[in-house]
Amino acid sequence: MSNGSKRKGEFGLIIQLVIGIAAGVVIGLMANEPVMEFMATVKHVLGQLIFYTVPLVIIAFIAPAITRLGQNASKMLGAGVSIAYLSAVGAASMACVAGYLIIPHLSIATQVEGLREIPEVVFKLNIPPIMPVMSALVTAIVLGVATLWSGAKTIEKVLCEFEGVMMQVVTKIVIPLLPFFIATTFAGLAYEGSLTKQLPVFLQVIVIVLVGHFVWLTVLYTLGGFISGRNPIEVVRHYSPAYLTAVGTMSSAATLPVALECASKSRVLGRNTVEFMVPLGATIHLCGSVLTETFFAMTISQMLYGHLPEVSTMMLFILLFGVFAIGAPGVPGGTVMASLGIVVGVLGFDPAGVALLLAVFALQDSFGTACNVTGDGALTLMLEGFFNRHGELDKSASACATVNNE
């Protein structure tokens, strides 16, 4: 496919996503209860289908990528987890410093009540995934590494063919459904009043957090460019569809198919590193969500308890939060849910503080997820610099391509 055709398809996807967002807002503002029952049902069914495919996509892309990486696989896995942890800790530390400097001067509304309740789903079609996301990640790693150790060429060929099968599922089923799923999500937000009644809270807090997101992404891509010796703009410029998809789905896992497509269009990223790090990052790299929750937790501490946490307390919270973020599910609200133990145990939040954190975090979850997803491109660029600076891995990239074209 030519670069012109790729850019045309990328632009077309952006238009579809924007139309989905706009249509969802209009429907949500004008809908009555029966209409919202229908929208809630459609969202449930589409969400079930999309999330069903996520573990399969993770296995289909990570396992064959490991077999192609050869002896570099274990080193790349260690490097990927390490830089994901450092990114989360770095983002949280930056938010912490900003919190001490900015929060004492803020006056943030705390009223988050008064929302309309979204009607119950009329028809529940439950399509549970074959395994949780973290189980899929571990399965993919074990399967890929064991295949590599045993030299099982038949299994390696099966994994490559499975990769091709799931690529068809992603491009012909998942991506075409995403604009409709996003429309139903925004319809719900507009109907319940999150886009109007909670606008003051949204504007005051989210503007600060959004600036933090883009500052941290700039740091990550600058480091990625320095480590790889390649132009980071050539990566980030392809990420608009993934960013918008994340805003609409509020889920790194649901955005994974689009993120893979975006990263694969970059001329400075190799196929092996993309198919290894992008699915891995969607599971363990949550820098935007960590940054946001850290700032929000400090804000709520000031609001409810009259003081910011001690510096030593925040340092312990951040170091532990990086670990919890790696294990958090890439689903809406996954980061904050995974971290509730340290929010209560380290920061000392009571039920009122936890409830407010959950409510305010939900207001920006989409933007935190978009930062997470976009940051995965920078981490992939770093791995290029560590392991593929001179194209060492590119020679093995044709193996699966040959299998899938036979």
Summary of the structure (lengths in Angstrom):
residues: 406
radius of gyration: 21.1
end to end distance: 19.1
largest distance: 66.6
contacts: 1507
relative contact order: 0.17
helix: 80%
strand: 0%
